[in-house]
Amino acid sequence: MRRLRYALISAVLAASALVTAQQIGQSPAAHTAAAVDPVINSPYIYLGNWVKPDIPKLVAATGVKSYTLAFFTDPGGNCSPVWANGGGTTPEQVISAIRASGGEITVSVGGYSGEGVRDKLGQNCASATALAAAYQKIVTSTRTVALDIDIEDKEVLDKAARDKVVAALKIVKQNNPGLRTVVTFGNHLDSLPTENVDMISVAAATSANIDLFTLMPFDNGNAGTDMFALTKTSVDRLKEAVKGSFKLTDEQAYRMIGLTSMNGITDKREKVSLANWKQIIAWAKEKHLSRVSFWSVNRDYQCAGGETGELSATCSGVAQQDWDFTRALASFNG
């Protein structure tokens, strides 16, 4: 996911569209509870990929109505959020199609960019207030009811950036009653990264009111890694961190966390088969997680060569029918 995402994002920055005042369609105070949950079973669609799904057909075929749209970044380095837009269907058209199909969106900010790239709002905005203003532009322009901060790479390693993100999310939550906030982390094979633990602790200590913490338990092993086992072990580590920082029971902590997997072959050649995915969903139901997602719907197809075992931006590399991973996710409701 990380290397693949970096390659795709680098190729489309020139085509990105700035958030502008003309896109504003609703005041921040107008946030109300969404008709459908925008977070709970909301897989990622990467808008930087030219290949985007036909939303009405996708919803009709799978039953999944809500999607997480990625990513807003700051390629200019001036605290100005920009959509990654790979051409073809525009972000606004995708959003309209999702809502016309009875769904809602979570907007994702950040992601992985690779070496030498500094395009994250958390690093480029000078203060928590400035960062909150950038997040507010995103919330207002897209009218999203859920904001996902995918904090990875140099941004998550930067203590000042992490603290700014937490403080900014607190401000945005205060200014937008009803807005859901999600923080999404990367993972280590043998441990929960200390940066993740620190950010959770700061969120608890400052009463930031972040709704969910989500882990990406992949890109940690190799072709022989048991991805179901890795997912369970890794998410349980996240549960323990949330439990400890927020003084919760196991059940309460599970309900404050989620997971994002990667369908098919990952950047490290791990394999999340459709059978693995269904195991993961069943386990998440048992634990009553509050979010299960995957990267990405753009890849939710069998490759032309069948089960290739190779990484691709437009197919999974494993045996499946079109949109099988999305279809399986429709049954998850926490």
C-alpha angles and dihedrals in degrees: 000000000000100000092035092050092048092053092050096045093048090054095054108039091101089057095050120123122224120231106250137186089248089068093059109116105158137027119246091245091062094075113127133165111292119245088234127030106263094197114036101077102006114139122199125264112193108218090192089070117088088215106077124166124253097253101206091048092044093052093045093048098045109025091230109128106173127066139184111234118209137239144008110172137162107240092163091058092226102108092263116134117227131184117237100235119179095187131256112071109028124230090249091054091050092050092048092049092051092050093044087055091056097261139115136218139239111203116217123211125196124002127169120315107173136232119339095011119119105181104130122119092216090063100034100047109086098219143010088257092054091046091050089052090053091049088048091056088056094047093047098043096047097032086223120174093202133044123198117196106201099196114189145138117013094354094061091043090056109087093198091052092048092051091047091053092052093047093045093051089053090055093046092049090051091050096044112047109202096025113135117219125202129182115203121199138190121236143226123225096238104023148017105263112257089231090062092049091050093050092050090049092050091048090054095044094049097042090236091167094223107174102210143010115207130192130209103213099190141081086057105097139026142255091296097052118120098232096192091054092044091051094051095046094046096046090048088057089053089049091054092051092050092043092053098044096044097035094237136152119251091259093050092047093051089053090055096054141059144177139236116201131183118244114234121337117014130207089267092049093253111151123229101183123194088255090053090049093053089049090052092050092049091051091047089053090051091053094040096233114185098223137031119175141150142208108269153005087182086068098042095113136087112256119248089252093052117230096009098163087219132120117252137169092219106038138030103239091228135091112278147119121252112293095359093141091050091046092053090052092059090080094059115098102151 
